[in-house]
């Protein structure tokens, strides 16, 4: 008798404002599932991918998470880009559905739940090395923080304030806008009149395109201003003219010109299978999704079982010897990943790595057990 399939749920933003990122994530999910199945599956069973469109709308993602748990009865859920989407998925998937959830995007940190693992970078891996490095390299002391108004920018900006102050600098402006805000002329005027040397941007698509256009047209870079955007990757570079982001600094777990052989082979395999504009990138969660799916598969193999409690126990220390950007491993007790990090700069429409930071710990809080968290044991 054929063994039943292992059901993997995936919520990707295949339509809406983040579709250029979400479609790439859907591609990665298909690619990894096909690769595992081609090698015999997991525990001798095939993986069946249940792919749902989150539509870049939190209410839609919430409904799709409820469907994956209640109707499809998946063994694990991956996906979500915005932190608000993670929270939307968390309600039906984790709090109500008690299902293992792996969140792949770089984010603000502080997620701490026995059923959630995060496989993208957090502030200790992005901001803590990048801000002091930039201040030393450029001599810049004054920062302006134009921001989208949701949890990720607020938490990131708090960390930036601490780092800038600790390194002798100051914040000369901080503003928050709705995610769909598109007119930034007044903001750019205030940035220019403030004399800010660095713009640390957490405005997100679609508003980031007109913001960077207006900032460029005002002459911010021409006067020596520095741009930082920690989620920016090759997918984002394709959205706007190269001069608008020339010189922009980012810090991610993966860029396409990372030189290790596995990363190059992986990118080549993805590009061959999915030629087009939806690229395999770091900021768009592709690298975190690939890493997360492989770590989960390693945990299932070690556990020798799909029993959720067993998989969580092995996922807590899972590691992969190869991945985008290099090897990776869960830090026991933290549900976050130690991974290689890179500082890169946009030059002529491409990212060039300017600093290989090596492996960096996530430095997140220890996750309580299900019992400590006030939940019954996970079965």
PLY file of the C-alpha trace (Angstrom):
ply
format ascii 1.0
element vertex 379
property float x
property float y
property float z
element edge 378
property int vertex1
property int vertex2
end_header
0.00 0.00 0.00
1.29 3.46 -0.91
2.15 5.65 2.04
0.11 8.88 2.30
1.87 12.03 1.14
3.42 14.58 3.46
1.42 17.78 3.13
3.39 21.06 2.99
1.43 24.30 3.03
2.84 27.45 1.44
1.36 30.96 1.38
3.00 33.11 -1.31
2.08 36.63 -2.44
1.40 35.64 -6.04
-0.78 38.71 -6.67
-0.89 42.21 -5.20
1.90 44.66 -4.37
4.51 42.04 -3.46
3.73 39.64 -6.32
7.22 40.09 -7.83
8.58 38.63 -4.58
5.81 36.14 -3.87
5.96 34.48 -7.27
9.68 33.88 -6.74
8.89 32.27 -3.38
6.30 30.02 -5.00
8.95 28.99 -7.52
11.39 28.13 -4.73
8.77 26.04 -2.92
8.04 24.06 -6.08
11.74 23.60 -6.80
12.62 22.31 -3.33
9.62 19.95 -3.16
10.46 18.53 -6.59
14.10 18.10 -5.58
13.21 16.24 -2.36
10.69 14.05 -4.19
13.20 13.26 -6.94
15.53 11.96 -4.21
12.93 9.63 -2.73
10.87 12.06 -0.65
10.95 12.16 3.15
10.68 8.98 5.23
9.89 7.15 2.00
6.88 9.39 1.36
6.28 11.99 -1.34
5.74 15.63 -0.43
2.58 17.26 -1.74
2.71 21.06 -1.98
-0.43 23.00 -1.10
0.30 26.44 -2.55
-2.01 29.35 -1.72
-1.95 32.98 -2.88
-1.80 35.41 0.04
-2.52 38.26 -2.43
-0.38 40.72 -0.38
-3.47 41.11 1.82
-3.34 40.03 5.45
-7.01 39.03 5.62
-6.53 36.77 2.59
-3.41 35.19 4.09
-5.31 34.59 7.33
-8.13 32.82 5.48
-5.68 30.73 3.45
-3.85 29.67 6.63
-7.17 28.57 8.13
-7.90 26.52 4.98
-4.48 24.85 5.02
-4.93 23.77 8.63
-8.62 22.87 8.81
-9.35 21.63 5.29
-6.03 20.43 3.85
-4.59 19.33 7.21
-1.00 20.20 6.26
1.94 19.05 8.37
3.75 22.41 8.21
3.14 25.91 6.84
5.71 28.19 5.20
5.38 31.73 3.94
4.50 35.34 4.56
6.61 38.41 3.77
5.28 41.41 5.70
5.47 40.99 9.48
1.78 41.87 9.62
1.15 38.88 7.32
3.12 36.63 9.68
0.82 37.76 12.48
-2.23 37.13 10.28
-1.06 33.59 9.49
-0.13 32.95 13.11
-3.70 33.25 14.43
-5.39 30.41 12.51
-2.22 28.36 11.89
-0.49 28.45 15.25
-2.72 29.83 18.00
-5.90 28.07 16.87
-4.58 25.37 14.50
-1.52 24.35 16.58
0.47 23.74 13.38
4.23 24.19 12.90
4.88 27.46 11.02
8.19 28.47 9.42
8.55 32.17 8.53
11.27 32.79 5.89
11.63 36.58 5.58
14.21 38.91 7.12
12.32 40.75 9.84
12.42 42.70 13.10
12.95 39.69 15.41
11.16 39.05 18.70
8.88 36.24 17.46
8.92 33.75 20.31
6.53 30.81 20.07
7.09 27.05 20.48
5.45 26.41 17.09
7.21 29.11 15.04
10.70 28.98 13.53
12.20 31.93 11.62
14.79 31.35 8.90
15.61 34.88 7.69
17.97 37.45 9.25
17.06 39.61 12.26
18.42 42.96 13.57
21.44 41.44 15.34
22.52 40.04 11.97
21.67 43.05 9.79
21.70 46.29 11.76
24.28 45.53 14.45
27.12 45.02 11.94
25.91 47.42 9.22
25.24 50.68 11.08
28.63 50.92 12.90
30.43 49.77 9.73
28.78 52.49 7.63
29.44 55.21 10.21
33.12 54.23 10.38
33.47 53.96 6.61
31.73 57.21 5.66
32.06 59.33 8.80
28.29 59.94 8.68
26.63 60.94 11.96
23.10 62.15 11.12
20.28 59.79 10.10
16.74 60.30 8.79
14.22 57.43 9.12
11.37 57.51 6.55
9.16 54.51 7.33
6.10 52.44 6.58
3.71 52.34 9.53
3.72 48.75 10.76
5.63 46.60 13.23
8.83 45.93 11.23
9.85 49.59 10.68
9.01 50.61 14.27
11.17 47.86 15.78
14.00 48.32 13.26
14.08 52.06 13.87
14.32 51.56 17.63
17.44 49.42 17.07
18.86 52.00 14.63
18.37 54.77 17.19
20.32 52.76 19.78
23.15 51.93 17.37
23.48 55.45 15.99
23.58 56.96 19.49
26.10 54.36 20.68
28.37 55.34 17.78
28.18 59.09 18.40
25.47 59.97 15.87
21.93 61.34 16.02
18.50 60.89 14.40
17.37 64.14 12.77
13.98 62.89 11.53
11.62 59.93 11.78
8.30 59.64 9.92
5.68 56.92 9.33
3.27 56.48 6.42
0.55 54.01 5.37
1.88 51.11 3.28
0.17 52.42 0.13
1.35 56.04 0.54
2.84 57.31 -2.74
3.57 61.05 -2.40
6.83 61.86 -0.66
7.65 65.36 -1.87
7.23 66.98 1.56
9.22 64.20 3.25
12.07 64.61 0.76
12.01 68.36 1.38
12.41 67.79 5.11
15.22 65.28 4.53
17.10 67.73 2.34
16.65 70.67 4.72
17.66 68.56 7.73
21.13 68.01 6.31
20.83 64.27 7.04
23.85 62.33 5.84
22.10 58.92 5.86
18.57 57.88 4.91
17.68 54.57 6.57
14.63 53.52 4.58
11.87 51.17 5.69
9.25 52.41 3.20
8.14 49.30 1.29
6.65 48.61 -2.16
4.77 50.20 -3.80
5.70 53.50 -2.10
9.46 52.90 -2.15
9.59 53.47 -5.93
8.30 57.09 -5.93
10.16 57.81 -2.69
13.56 56.86 -4.10
12.74 58.67 -7.36
11.88 61.90 -5.55
14.89 61.62 -3.21
17.21 61.12 -6.19
15.68 64.02 -8.11
16.20 66.28 -5.10
19.94 65.54 -5.29
20.40 63.57 -2.08
23.05 61.21 -3.46
24.70 63.96 -5.48
25.40 65.89 -2.29
27.05 62.79 -0.76
24.07 61.33 1.04
24.08 57.61 1.89
21.12 55.27 1.40
20.49 52.17 3.54
17.70 49.66 2.88
18.19 46.28 4.52
15.52 44.42 2.54
16.71 45.64 -0.86
17.86 42.91 -3.24
18.12 42.18 -6.95
14.34 41.81 -7.34
13.91 45.31 -5.91
16.67 46.78 -8.09
14.61 45.76 -11.10
11.73 48.01 -10.05
13.42 51.35 -10.63
16.17 53.08 -12.62
19.67 52.26 -11.42
20.61 55.92 -10.66
17.78 56.16 -8.11
19.50 53.63 -5.84
23.12 54.05 -6.89
25.35 53.51 -3.85
22.59 52.03 -1.66
23.88 49.76 1.13
22.14 46.62 2.34
22.95 43.69 4.61
21.48 40.28 3.82
22.16 36.56 4.10
22.50 36.19 0.33
23.20 38.20 -2.80
23.49 36.80 -6.30
27.22 37.47 -6.52
28.05 35.40 -3.44
30.90 33.32 -4.77
30.64 29.94 -3.04
30.08 27.07 -5.49
26.77 25.86 -4.03
25.18 29.32 -4.16
26.23 29.70 -7.79
24.91 26.24 -8.72
21.61 26.89 -6.94
21.12 30.23 -8.70
21.93 28.63 -12.05
19.39 25.83 -11.47
16.70 28.34 -10.47
17.38 30.62 -13.45
17.26 27.69 -15.86
13.94 26.48 -14.50
12.37 29.93 -14.00
13.81 32.38 -16.53
12.23 35.79 -16.15
11.91 38.68 -13.78
11.03 36.76 -10.59
14.58 36.25 -9.36
16.02 34.13 -6.56
17.04 36.75 -4.01
17.67 37.31 -0.30
15.42 40.22 0.70
12.45 38.64 -1.07
12.59 35.62 1.32
13.75 33.12 -1.35
16.95 32.33 0.53
15.14 32.01 3.87
12.48 29.79 2.31
15.02 27.47 0.68
16.92 27.30 3.97
13.75 26.76 5.99
12.45 23.94 3.81
15.82 22.17 3.87
16.18 22.57 7.65
12.66 21.21 8.14
13.42 18.23 5.87
16.62 17.56 7.83
14.61 17.67 11.07
11.98 15.24 9.75
14.69 12.82 8.62
16.45 12.98 11.99
13.18 12.57 13.90
12.22 9.60 11.72
8.66 10.74 12.20
6.19 13.48 11.30
4.92 13.74 14.86
5.05 17.47 15.42
6.62 17.32 18.87
9.47 15.16 17.50
10.05 17.41 14.47
10.19 20.53 16.67
12.75 18.84 18.93
15.05 18.04 16.00
14.40 21.31 14.14
15.66 23.11 17.25
19.22 22.06 16.37
18.88 21.29 12.64
21.68 22.30 10.29
22.44 22.22 6.57
25.98 22.07 5.22
25.05 23.96 2.05
22.55 26.69 1.30
22.21 30.09 -0.37
24.99 32.21 1.12
26.55 29.25 2.91
25.77 26.70 5.63
23.15 27.42 8.28
22.03 26.03 11.62
19.29 26.66 14.13
20.54 28.10 17.40
19.17 25.70 20.04
16.38 27.26 22.06
16.06 30.38 19.90
14.12 29.11 16.84
16.28 31.42 14.69
19.23 30.66 12.44
22.97 31.30 12.60
23.93 32.18 9.01
26.49 34.00 6.91
25.81 37.71 6.36
27.02 40.13 3.68
27.11 43.91 3.27
26.52 44.88 -0.35
26.26 48.10 -2.34
24.19 48.85 -5.44
26.44 49.79 -8.36
25.13 50.25 -11.91
21.97 48.29 -11.20
23.67 45.32 -9.50
24.68 44.47 -5.96
28.38 44.04 -5.25
29.43 42.48 -1.94
31.70 44.89 -0.10
32.05 42.97 3.18
31.72 39.25 3.95
30.77 39.23 7.64
30.89 35.45 8.11
28.46 33.55 10.34
26.48 35.72 12.77
24.21 34.59 15.61
20.60 35.83 15.67
20.83 36.70 19.38
17.11 36.15 19.91
15.33 35.22 23.15
15.02 31.62 24.29
11.67 30.18 23.25
9.56 28.72 26.09
8.28 25.18 25.85
4.62 24.58 25.02
3.91 23.92 28.70
5.68 27.13 29.79
3.81 28.97 27.04
0.51 27.93 28.57
-0.37 25.34 25.93
-0.86 21.61 26.15
1.95 19.44 24.78
2.24 19.43 21.02
1.15 16.15 19.51
0 1
1 2
2 3
3 4
4 5
5 6
6 7
7 8
8 9
9 10
10 11
11 12
12 13
13 14
14 15
15 16
16 17
17 18
18 19
19 20
20 21
21 22
22 23
23 24
24 25
25 26
26 27
27 28
28 29
29 30
30 31
31 32
32 33
33 34
34 35
35 36
36 37
37 38
38 39
39 40
40 41
41 42
42 43
43 44
44 45
45 46
46 47
47 48
48 49
49 50
50 51
51 52
52 53
53 54
54 55
55 56
56 57
57 58
58 59
59 60
60 61
61 62
62 63
63 64
64 65
65 66
66 67
67 68
68 69
69 70
70 71
71 72
72 73
73 74
74 75
75 76
76 77
77 78
78 79
79 80
80 81
81 82
82 83
83 84
84 85
85 86
86 87
87 88
88 89
89 90
90 91
91 92
92 93
93 94
94 95
95 96
96 97
97 98
98 99
99 100
100 101
101 102
102 103
103 104
104 105
105 106
106 107
107 108
108 109
109 110
110 111
111 112
112 113
113 114
114 115
115 116
116 117
117 118
118 119
119 120
120 121
121 122
122 123
123 124
124 125
125 126
126 127
127 128
128 129
129 130
130 131
131 132
132 133
133 134
134 135
135 136
136 137
137 138
138 139
139 140
140 141
141 142
142 143
143 144
144 145
145 146
146 147
147 148
148 149
149 150
150 151
151 152
152 153
153 154
154 155
155 156
156 157
157 158
158 159
159 160
160 161
161 162
162 163
163 164
164 165
165 166
166 167
167 168
168 169
169 170
170 171
171 172
172 173
173 174
174 175
175 176
176 177
177 178
178 179
179 180
180 181
181 182
182 183
183 184
184 185
185 186
186 187
187 188
188 189
189 190
190 191
191 192
192 193
193 194
194 195
195 196
196 197
197 198
198 199
199 200
200 201
201 202
202 203
203 204
204 205
205 206
206 207
207 208
208 209
209 210
210 211
211 212
212 213
213 214
214 215
215 216
216 217
217 218
218 219
219 220
220 221
221 222
222 223
223 224
224 225
225 226
226 227
227 228
228 229
229 230
230 231
231 232
232 233
233 234
234 235
235 236
236 237
237 238
238 239
239 240
240 241
241 242
242 243
243 244
244 245
245 246
246 247
247 248
248 249
249 250
250 251
251 252
252 253
253 254
254 255
255 256
256 257
257 258
258 259
259 260
260 261
261 262
262 263
263 264
264 265
265 266
266 267
267 268
268 269
269 270
270 271
271 272
272 273
273 274
274 275
275 276
276 277
277 278
278 279
279 280
280 281
281 282
282 283
283 284
284 285
285 286
286 287
287 288
288 289
289 290
290 291
291 292
292 293
293 294
294 295
295 296
296 297
297 298
298 299
299 300
300 301
301 302
302 303
303 304
304 305
305 306
306 307
307 308
308 309
309 310
310 311
311 312
312 313
313 314
314 315
315 316
316 317
317 318
318 319
319 320
320 321
321 322
322 323
323 324
324 325
325 326
326 327
327 328
328 329
329 330
330 331
331 332
332 333
333 334
334 335
335 336
336 337
337 338
338 339
339 340
340 341
341 342
342 343
343 344
344 345
345 346
346 347
347 348
348 349
349 350
350 351
351 352
352 353
353 354
354 355
355 356
356 357
357 358
358 359
359 360
360 361
361 362
362 363
363 364
364 365
365 366
366 367
367 368
368 369
369 370
370 371
371 372
372 373
373 374
374 375
375 376
376 377
377 378
